[in-house]
Amino acid sequence: MKALQFSRNIPRYAAARVAAGFTPGGGASVGPLRLADLDPPTPPGPDWVRVRPRLSGICGSDLATVDGRSARYFEPLVSFPFVPGHEVVGDLDDGTRVVLEPVLGCVSRNIAPTCTPCSDGMLGNCEHVSFGDLEPGIQTGSCHDTGGGWATAFCAHPSQLHTVPDDLSDEAAVIVEPAACGLHAALLAGVPDDGTVVVLGAGTLGLLTLASLRAHTAPRTIIATARYPDQRRLAADLGADLVIAPDEVRRAVRRVTGSRAITRGGGHDGSVHSLSGGADVVVDCVGSSSSLTDAMAVTRPRGRIVLVGMPASVNLELTPLWHRELELVGAYTYGTETLADGTTARTFDLAFDLVRRYDLGRLVSATYPLRRYRDAIQHAAAAGRRGAVKVAFDLRDDRERERL
Amino acid sequence: MSNGRHLAPRPGFVLDVDRNSPPIVFHHGEGFRLEKLPAGRSRVIYPAEPLEGLPDPDGAIRDALLNPIGDSAPLPALLRPDMKLTIAFDDISLPLPPMRRPDIRQRVIETVLDMAAEAGVDDVHLIAALAVHRRMTEDELRHAVGDRVYDAFAPRGLLYNHDAEDPDGMVVLGETPHGEAVQFNRRAAESDLVVYVNINLVAMDGGHKSTATGLTGYTSLRHNHNVHTMLNSTSFMDQDGSALHASNWRMGKVLRDAGVRIFQVETTVNNDTFGREGPLSMLQKREWEWSARDRASFLAMQNGLKVLPTRVKREIFSKWRAPYELTSVQAGEIEAVHEVTTANVYRQHLVPVEGQTDILTMGLPYICPYNVNSIMNPILVMCLGLGYFFNLYRGRPLVRKGGVVIISHPTPWEFNPVHHPSYIDFFEQVLADTTDPAEIERKYEKQFAEDEWYIHLYRNSYAYHGVHPFYMWYWGAHALDHVARVIVVGGNTPAVRRLGFQPASTLADALEMASDVVGPQPTITHIKNPPLLMADVT
């Protein structure tokens, strides 16, 4: 089968980092990622099934890996070589179209009894993440044994699969997984009714978080930062009341919340360093030093910052976190959500609804065959600037896929 | 060549551009552009030369106070020992550029104070009537009233800036028949006499506007600083056609009926903006009359400005003090005084112009009423061009309905955060949403006007009130309604686009872009301002 495989190769990893410094996505050309002919993965257990991807998305965490920017934190949580790709809609051998829920929890690792989070349906919080019958890997797409979505085939445990309704296009289906991430973040945010929430970043996750906030919470104002015109248009369309440039966020939150501004020198010079009050919740879908600093500057005392964008290493002054008694919460993947009315639901079930309700298949802006992976990754790395949101591999016409 | 000093000053006139006409100097922020206008269909309106100043300004002031106009007793007769006297005066926005010392306000205030002292008045307050403008700094106040007055009053808290947001310092005195609330400075309202000291630079200044606007706040201003008033002020420089003027006059009547007694002192200055001699004197001359020295000076200045950073250029220009001379002073009852004042303003500024034009061009200088010692941000560029310059007409606008205005200015995406904090937000949020004045007014004005932080900065720092950028935008509402397109030459492209205008690199490009609207071979009129002029369009 054809697959993009990522191997442990320190010199190439370093080269990818350097190349990415010049051209985002440049790591695909010089790094440890290569297009290879591989044997199809052996199913790790009797229940496992083969999935032949139709569309497979390129995620921000994938780009970080390819460009040599991923955190060393993940080193013991992945197994090399692995095939990336965890946003997948594909076919089972019986023709059933499925979406992958890529988290590898206790059930797929054949661990019994399951850990408490997995028992509670919170797969993303699995406490056995690198144990059991599988090699380490927090998700399909980082585990050697399962393979990943950037290939003509991979293995999945039935508990990871969700049947796609016939009326849902492949483009819509491939957005279900990132939509579940956005939903989880929005529902974790604890947005008070009539409150103010800020979403930093209007890439795929930012936009999906916006739609999720609009669908499941009742804030008075949602402010979104967006750098590029298409992002601004989509952010407004998906529910932002106010869309602003990233460097305008402090002034904008001040205006909307009626806060006073604190200037760097403590005087009254009309500049805005931080706010006396601020937003109830800030959802950071960027995860950079700059975005986290902004988040702390504009969140009201005792407000909450939800970190959705994968941060890697950041350089931060945490004094505001301490002084303003801010709550900094990570939002990783999904599982089971508690809704405003007290009922619970699988995040993926909610994600299917969200994708349909907001026609989120339109976020797939470009698709590429596997052989053009370098172009695909560079496009994804510059998505905002190039007017794109989600870039995916399209394997529907791949001859290798049919040969299997 | 006459320098205008000993011969009678020549009136303003309209030059029909022909092939022999030299390039015209366009103001362009802290710089200039030399532009060749198309021959045969272009004209340039030149201001009048500066009128002669009064030979004895102090004597003239004293004489005006002793011989008032209209239904008013001489000032000394209005003064008594046990009275409360308030002297209010125009703020930093007048005159432009600031004038050389002694400022006219200083001359008038010193004379008034001498008379007050002779009458034994000891309860005297001096108030900078700035409405919702920024507070004046100590240096600026010293420049306006002089060191002697400042040192005598300011340390005792008797010379200060008007505060339109002081809940204890403002009072509503009534309402006009049009339902306009008349809010007023409490100290002035409770005084036995208010002496208002004005510098009337353009025709919209003075009269009841001095007090009804200068000593009021948002409660009153919202009634006449709005889109409706501006669309019905054609122009706001022409008292007969100005809804703004009418509103101020209605409010003035409410003040009078409420018992506020005002002794108005109005002054006019000549057009001597850049001096008859000195480094900028060529800007006051007509290009074909430039001497070799003028040409050399201009070239040297141009070359120097090209290499200087904007910050340095700004500093250099902000130090310029105009050698304005007093051309008239009159005192007494407001309306009678203002009639004479207006005639004197027109005497200096009015230039007869026949017919409208397809394209109106204007070069905007480095300064407008709201960026003294500050930055001319894009909103102020709009206000100066489409507000002030466009409205410097009587009769009909210089440009025809559906015509084009071409502005020359660098239009930097730059703001002074101390002076213009709400402008930054207006530019970032409001103009990113819409440039339609009516929609802006409806959606955003109240929020900005009542924003606590802006109010805090207005009261405690040197910030224009939160609502002020809205007024700047409304000032251009009549022009936006009248013209089909606005093009900015040499401006910062993103900033120009944010204003809703079209950017052009050169005047030739701008004229070509304008032809989409007004057709080929359009007529062009350049209003060569400053020195100031007002077109009397028939």
Interface residues (C-beta under 8 A of the other chain):
Chain A: L242 I244 A245 E248 R251 A252 R254 R255 G258 S259 R260 A261 G267 H268 D269 G270 S271
Chain B: N416 P417 V418 H419 H420 P421 I424 D425 E428 Q429 A432 Q447 D451 E452 W453 H456 L457 N460 S461 A463
